[in-house]
Each structure stands twice: as C-alpha cells, then as structure tokens.
Amino acid sequence: MRIDVFTIFPDYLAPLQLSLIGKAIEDGLLEVHVHDLRQWTHDRHRTVDDTPYGGGAGMVMKPEPWGEALDALLASYGPITDGPRPVLLVPTPSGRPFTQAMADELAAAPRIAFACGRYEGIDHRVIDWARQYFDVSEVSLGDYVLNGGEVAALAMIEATVRLVPGVIGNSLSLVEESYSAASDHLLEYPVYTKPASWRGFDVPEVLLSGHHGKVAQWRHEQSVEITSRRRPDLIT
C-alpha cells in the first residue's frame, strides 16, 4: 500500500513513523510520502490561500498549488492500465462519516492520498477536477470541526493500515473489536489481566473459570449491555 499526504504542516504527520505504522514501513508493507503543499507555489510568500468569492470570513485554499501537487502525484504513479483507481480522501466536516466499514474497504486499496485542507477549506473545483482521475471521498471524523485535515488523516491512516495483512501480529485480535462485522458491530466487552484482585476490585469469576462457552456468553452479554447503554443506534 502507498499513502501520500499533502499538507502545509508536514511535521504534523511525524507520528506516522512510530509504532505499528512505522514498523509496517520498515517491513515494506507500507510506503508513506508526506508532501509540503507549499513546494507547488511560485511566489515569494509561498501563498496557498486567498479570499473567498461571494464574501465571508476566512480564507480558501487556492486551486493552483493543489492542481500541480496532484499532477505530480499522478505522474509519480506511472501508467495505471488496470486495477482500481487511486483513492483521494479529503477530510472535511461536511464529509460523510468515516466508519470501520470504510477502513475495511480502504485497507484493500493500493494507493491512497489525503488532501489536508486548512482555513475554510479547499477550492471545490479541485475536488471536481480530481474526480476524473481518483475515487474521491470527502470524509468527516465526526460532528465537530478541526483546524485542519491532518488529525483526521492520521486517524484514518491508523484505522486503515492496521487492517492490512501483516501489520497486526495476531490477526485474531481484530476479530472481536468494536464495530467489526464479526462482533455484529457491537462495542467491545471489558478486558482484564493479572493480578486477579487489584485495590479491592476483582476480575469477574467467569473469566477465571476456564469454561470457554461461559466466557464467550459473558463477553457477548457485556457487549450488548455496553452498546445498548452507550450506542443504542448500533443495535439492530
């Protein structure tokens, strides 16, 4: 998998070199390129924004740097004669919600790019133009507004890359996670480890019983109860 991130704050993406993602890069499972959008500007101030047409507060990211940046990305791919088109994700509060199902789909994509907007967003002509060459999705982390797309890109990359075969050492650990299809999209049950008693709180006896059937039943009941209480919208 190849991931490209375009941003005016490339240092924001430094965590991509850490933990499991960093190891996946070292192992050759993942290729990550972080690009400074300002390298595609041509004025002394390296300007990437301007005032919005129609008036209003804030600034809008100019189309010219984005167009040149995406041109360079397409050129770096070389000829794409078969297989899926590259994916372009645009983090924005007005996008469709990012979900575990979307992460599952992205984990199978060989090429993913992120366009991290700032200010009031990216001139929408960039998104319209990009649809000719990319599968474009405007995506939101949730019903709130961030200063830019970098935090959202980090979250989406981590949610996606951990699903790529070989990134997580034990793939079974993905099976019963919150929102997974195997868990019926329920939230995950509580987990415990040694010692069996800590500061007056004991591990539920069923988990010490060694009875796999009862443990599985208890975990499912806990998942249903937690989901009903915290996310009743997930109960079908």
N, C-alpha and C positions, 0 to 999 in steps of 0.2 A: 504494500500500500504506500502511495505517495501522498503527502499532505503539504499544501502550500498555504501560508498565511500572509495576507497583505495588511499592513498596519502602519500608522505613523509613530507607533511606540513599540519597536521590535523588542526592546528589553522586557516588555510586559510578558513575553512568551518564553522567558528563560526557564520556567518550571517544566517545559516540555523535555528538558534534558535530564530530569530527575526520575527516580522511582521506576515503575514498570515501563513507562513510556521511554525513558532514557535507555533502559535495558533492551527494549524492543528495537530501538535504533541501533544499538551496539550489535545486536544479534542479526541485523539485516532484515528483520521482519517489517520494518517501518522506515520510511525516508521522509524527513521533515525539512522544509525550507521556509524560513521566515524572511519576508521581504519588507524593506522600508519603502513605503509608497513615495516618499519624497525623492527617491532616486529617479523618478519619472517626471520631475518638474524641471523647468528650464529658466526660471527667473532667479534673481539674486536672493530672494527671500524664501525660495522653495515653497511657494504658495500652493496649498491644496484645497482652499475653500474660498467662497465668495458669498455675497448677499443673496437671499432668495428672491426669485421672481415672484411678484404678487405681494411683496412686503412681508412683514412679520419679524419676530425676534430670531436671533441666532444666525448661524452661517450654514451653508450647504457645501458638501464636498464636490469639487469640480469634476466634470466628466473626463477631461483630457488626461490627467495622470492615471486614472483608473483604466481608461481605454488602452493606454500604452502599456500599463502593467499587465493587463490581461492578454494583450497581443504577445508580449514577451513570454507569458506563461504558455500560451498555446504553441508558440514556436518551439519552446523547450520540450514539449511533449513529442514533437515529431509527428509523422503521419499517423493518424488514427483511422485505420481502414476497417477494423471490425471491433467487436466488443462494445461495452457500454460507453456512453459519452461521459466526459469528466463532470463531476458534480461541483457546483458553486453554491456555497451556503452564505447567506447574508444575514447575520444576526441583527434583529430589529424588534422593538417592542410591538410592532404591528404585524409580525410574522405569525405563522401557525405554531402552536406549542410543540416544543421538542419533547419526544417521548422515547421510552425504551424500544418500542417497535421501530422508530426511525433510526435509532442507534444500531439495531439489528440489520436494517437494510444497508446503512452506510458501511458497516463492517465488511460487506462484500464488494464495496466499490474500490477499484484500483487507484483512482485519482480523485482527490477531494481538495477543493480550495475554499478558503474563507476570506471574505471581503469585510474587514472590520471597519465599520463606519464610525464617525465621530460627529460632534456638533448636532445639527438637525438631521443628519443622515447623508446618504449618497444621492446625487442627481439621479432620478429614476430612469433616465434614458440609458444609464449604464446597465441596469438590470434588464431593460427591454432589449438592448443590443446583445447582451450576453446570452440570452435565451437561444440565439442562433447556434451557439457552439457548446453550451453547457446545459446540463439539467440543473436549473436554478431553483433554489428554495429560500424564501425569506422565512426565518425561523426565530422564535422567541423562547427564552428560558422560562418565562412566567409573566404574570401580570404585574410587572414593575419595570422601571426604567433605569438603565445603567448609563454611565458616562460614555461608554463606547462598546464595541463588539468584542474586545479582547477577552474579557472574563467569560463571556458566553462561548467564545471559540475554544478556550481552554476546557471548559466543562464538556462541551460537545465532543472534543477530541478525546478526552479521557473516557467518556461514556462509550465511545465507538471503538477506540483502539483496544480496550480491554477485552472486547469480544472477538478480536482477530485471533484465529487459531495459533497457539504457541505463546501468546503474550501472558496469559494467566497460567501458572504452572500446573494447577489442578483444575481442569475444565469443569469438573463436577461442582466446584464452588459457585459456578454461575447458574446452576440449575434452579435452586430454590430461592433466588434473590427476589427482592421486592420488584413487582411489575413484570416478572418473567412469565412467559406462557406456561412453563412447567408448574408454576405456583398458582395457576389460574388468575394471575395478575393481582394476587393479594399482596399485602405488605408482609415483610419477613417477620418471623417469630423471634422472641428474645433469645439471646445466646449467652452461655455461661462457660467458665473454665475453672481450673483449680485455683484456690482451695474450695472445698465443698461448703465451708462456712466462713463468712468474712464479715466482721463488725456486726454480728448479730443477724445477718441475712444469710439464709441457706439456699443452696441450689434446689429447685423443685425435685422431690423424691423420684418422680417418674424418670428423670434423666439419669439417675443413678441405678435404675433397676436393671439395665441391660436388656430390657424387653423392647425390641425394635418396633414391633407393632404398636405398643402403647406410646412409645416416644413419637412415632410418626403421627399418631392420632392427636397427641397433646400439642405438637407443633402446628398441626393444621387448625385445631381449635383456637390456638393463640393467634394465628394469622387472621382467622375470620373475625375474632373479637377485636383485635387491634385495627383491622381495616374498617370494620363497622363503626368503630368509635372515631377514628381519625380521618378516614377517607371513604365515607359511605357511598360516594359516587362510583367507586370501583366495584361495588358488589353488584353482580348481575343475577 
